[in-house]
């Protein structure tokens, strides 16, 4: 399980307004939860602290790395756009990645809005030079009500994924930022990707359509390696699936998460307050 409460959870439900001090208060307890990783930076968490919270965005990962030494920290990087809203020069991309690695980022989830692999090249090279984990992503999109049609079909995603694997991706993320993936499509897509790839596959989906939890369970059934979730106070609606029902649903099964539900409830109570 990758927990996204500190990044996409509050970006999707609270306009990214969670302050670093609010994270500090619970970070050591989050570190004890046993997540595979935590997404804590990137996306709008660079823009918003600068413009609205009067915070230095570079300080957040430094602080969280000190408080959560046992949990790999992940960021969302918009490829050549970094954490901004335009393409940046290659030297800027390289310098940004180097500095992000220096302040505590372990896993770089890199995506390009139009799935153009050329926009991964510079950041991927820099991530590898830093000795960090490069998770390359494919944005999930549809032209039909369900997976299929002349463009966004299983072959499209599998072929793109093979290109990213050949480029040197350490893992692949299907990034369903709009919550479009239906449960049966999640099963078919993950099954095909697991058959074709040698690297781990992660699913990121939102609950916007109401299908997020169901799609995660079908992806797990198909063999997905990792899923993204948020703690309940920052989950569901336009955010991600909640972790708590998934932990319960998987208890006693071969995919039991092993996470302590009582500890997750304790964390949720803090965020609810």
C-alpha positions in Angstrom: 0.0 0.0 0.0 1.2 3.5 -0.9 -0.4 6.1 1.3 -1.1 9.4 -0.4 -2.7 11.3 2.5 0.1 13.9 2.7 -0.1 14.7 -1.0 -3.0 13.6 -3.2 -5.3 13.0 -0.3 -5.5 16.7 0.8 -4.8 18.0 -2.7 -8.0 16.3 -3.9 -10.2 17.1 -0.9 -8.7 20.2 0.8 -7.1 22.1 -2.1 -3.7 21.1 -0.9 -4.0 23.3 2.2 -2.5 20.9 4.8 0.4 22.6 6.5 3.7 21.0 7.2 3.2 21.5 11.0 0.0 19.4 10.8 2.0 16.6 9.1 4.8 16.9 11.7 2.4 16.2 14.5 1.5 12.7 13.2 4.5 11.8 11.0 6.2 9.4 13.5 2.9 7.5 13.9 2.5 7.4 10.1 6.0 5.9 9.9 4.9 3.0 12.2 2.0 2.1 9.9 4.1 -0.1 7.6 3.2 1.4 4.2 5.3 0.4 1.2 5.8 4.1 0.6 4.1 7.5 1.2 3.5 10.1 -1.4 4.4 13.4 0.4 5.4 15.9 -2.3 5.0 17.0 -5.9 1.9 17.9 -7.7 0.5 21.1 -6.2 2.5 20.7 -2.9 5.2 23.0 -4.3 2.9 25.7 -5.7 0.5 26.0 -2.8 3.0 26.3 0.1 4.7 29.1 -1.9 1.6 31.0 -2.9 -0.9 30.4 0.0 0.8 28.8 3.0 3.9 31.0 3.4 6.1 27.9 3.6 9.3 26.8 1.9 8.3 23.7 -0.1 11.8 22.3 0.1 11.6 22.1 3.9 8.6 19.7 3.9 10.4 16.6 2.6 13.5 17.3 4.8 11.3 17.4 7.9 9.3 14.3 6.9 12.4 12.3 6.1 13.8 13.0 9.5 10.5 11.9 11.2 9.7 9.0 8.9 13.1 7.3 8.3 11.7 3.8 7.7 9.1 4.7 5.0 10.3 5.5 1.4 9.0 9.0 0.4 7.6 9.5 -3.0 6.9 12.5 -5.1 4.8 13.2 -8.2 6.9 14.7 -11.0 5.2 16.0 -14.1 8.0 15.0 -16.4 9.4 18.0 -18.2 6.9 20.2 -16.4 8.4 19.3 -13.0 6.0 20.8 -10.4 5.0 23.8 -12.6 2.7 24.5 -15.5 5.0 24.6 -18.5 8.0 22.7 -19.9 11.3 23.5 -18.4 14.8 23.3 -19.9 16.7 20.1 -19.4 19.3 21.6 -17.0 16.5 22.9 -14.8 14.9 19.4 -14.8 18.2 17.8 -13.8 18.9 20.3 -11.1 15.5 19.9 -9.6 15.7 16.1 -9.5 19.1 16.2 -7.9 17.9 18.6 -5.2 14.7 16.6 -4.6 16.8 13.5 -4.0 19.0 15.5 -1.7 16.1 16.6 0.5 14.7 13.1 1.0 12.7 11.8 -2.0 13.3 8.1 -2.6 10.7 7.3 -5.3 10.0 9.6 -8.3 6.6 8.9 -9.9 6.9 10.6 -13.3 4.1 11.2 -15.7 3.4 13.0 -18.9 -0.1 14.2 -19.6 -0.1 12.9 -23.1 2.0 9.7 -22.4 4.8 11.0 -24.6 7.8 9.0 -23.4 10.2 11.6 -24.8 9.2 13.8 -21.9 10.5 11.2 -19.4 14.1 11.1 -20.8 15.7 13.9 -18.9 14.1 13.3 -15.5 14.7 9.6 -15.8 18.4 10.0 -16.5 18.7 12.3 -13.5 16.8 10.0 -11.2 19.1 7.1 -12.2 22.2 9.2 -11.6 20.9 9.9 -8.1 20.4 6.2 -7.4 16.7 6.6 -6.8 13.6 4.6 -7.8 12.1 5.8 -11.1 8.4 4.9 -11.4 7.2 5.9 -14.8 3.5 6.3 -15.3 0.8 6.0 -18.0 -2.2 8.3 -17.6 -5.4 6.4 -18.0 -7.8 7.7 -20.5 -10.9 6.6 -22.5 -12.6 7.5 -25.7 -15.4 5.0 -25.1 -17.5 4.4 -22.0 -15.2 1.4 -21.1 -11.7 0.3 -22.0 -11.4 -0.3 -25.7 -12.0 1.4 -29.0 -9.4 2.5 -31.6 -7.1 4.4 -29.2 -7.2 3.5 -25.5 -7.3 -0.3 -25.6 -5.2 -2.9 -23.8 -2.6 -3.0 -26.6 -2.1 0.7 -26.3 -1.2 0.5 -22.6 0.8 -2.7 -22.8 2.9 -1.4 -25.7 3.5 1.9 -24.0 4.4 0.1 -20.8 7.0 -2.0 -22.6 8.6 1.1 -24.0 8.9 2.6 -20.4 10.3 -0.7 -19.1 12.9 -0.7 -21.9 13.8 2.9 -21.0 14.8 1.7 -17.5 11.7 2.2 -15.4 12.0 0.5 -12.0 8.2 0.2 -11.8 5.1 1.2 -13.7 2.1 3.1 -12.5 -1.3 3.2 -14.1 -2.3 6.7 -13.2 -6.1 7.0 -13.3 -6.4 10.6 -12.1 -10.0 10.9 -13.1 -11.3 7.7 -11.6 -12.4 6.3 -14.9 -11.2 2.7 -14.7 -14.1 0.2 -14.2 -13.6 -2.9 -12.1 -13.6 -5.4 -14.9 -11.3 -3.2 -17.0 -8.9 -2.9 -14.1 -8.8 -6.6 -13.9 -8.1 -7.1 -17.6 -5.5 -4.3 -17.8 -3.5 -5.4 -14.8 -3.6 -9.0 -15.9 -2.2 -8.0 -19.3 0.5 -5.8 -17.8 1.6 -8.4 -15.3 1.9 -10.9 -18.1 3.9 -8.6 -20.3 6.2 -6.8 -17.8 9.0 -7.8 -15.5 8.8 -4.7 -13.3 6.2 -4.1 -10.5 2.9 -2.6 -11.5 1.1 0.0 -9.3 -2.5 1.3 -9.6 -3.5 4.9 -8.8 -7.2 5.6 -9.1 -9.6 8.1 -7.7 -13.1 7.5 -6.3 -14.7 10.3 -8.4 -16.9 7.8 -10.3 -17.6 5.8 -7.2 -15.8 2.8 -8.6 -12.4 3.2 -7.0 -12.7 0.7 -4.2 -14.1 -1.9 -6.5 -11.5 -1.3 -9.1 -8.7 -1.7 -6.5 -10.1 -5.0 -5.4 -10.3 -6.3 -9.0 -6.7 -5.1 -9.6 -5.6 -6.9 -6.5 -7.3 -10.1 -7.8 -5.4 -9.6 -11.1 -2.1 -9.5 -9.3 -1.3 -5.8 -9.0 1.8 -5.2 -6.8 0.8 -2.0 -5.1 -2.2 0.3 -4.8 -2.6 3.9 -3.7 -5.0 4.7 -0.9 -5.7 7.6 1.6 -6.8 7.5 5.2 -10.6 7.8 5.4 -10.8 11.6 6.3 -9.0 12.4 3.1 -10.4 9.7 0.9 -13.4 9.0 -1.4 -15.3 11.6 -3.5 -12.7 13.2 -5.8 -9.9 11.7 -3.7 -8.6 8.1 -3.6 -10.1 4.9 -2.2 -10.0 4.7 1.6 -7.4 2.3 3.0 -9.6 1.0 5.9 -12.2 -1.0 4.0 -9.5 -2.5 1.8 -7.5 -3.7 4.8 -10.7 -5.4 6.2 -11.6 -6.9 2.8 -8.2 -8.5 2.4 -7.9 -9.8 6.0 -7.4 -13.6 6.0 -6.8 -13.8 2.2 -3.5 -14.4 0.4 -3.3 -10.6 -0.2 -3.7 -9.7 3.5 -1.9 -6.3 3.9 -0.8 -7.1 7.4 -1.5 -3.5 8.4 -2.9 -2.8 11.9 -6.4 -1.5 11.6 -6.5 0.0 15.1 -3.4 2.0 14.3 -5.0 3.3 11.0 -8.1 4.3 13.0 -5.9 6.2 15.4 -4.3 8.0 12.5 -7.7 8.7 11.0 -9.0 10.2 14.2 -6.1 12.7 14.2 -6.9 13.8 10.6 -10.6 13.9 11.4 -9.9 16.4 14.2 
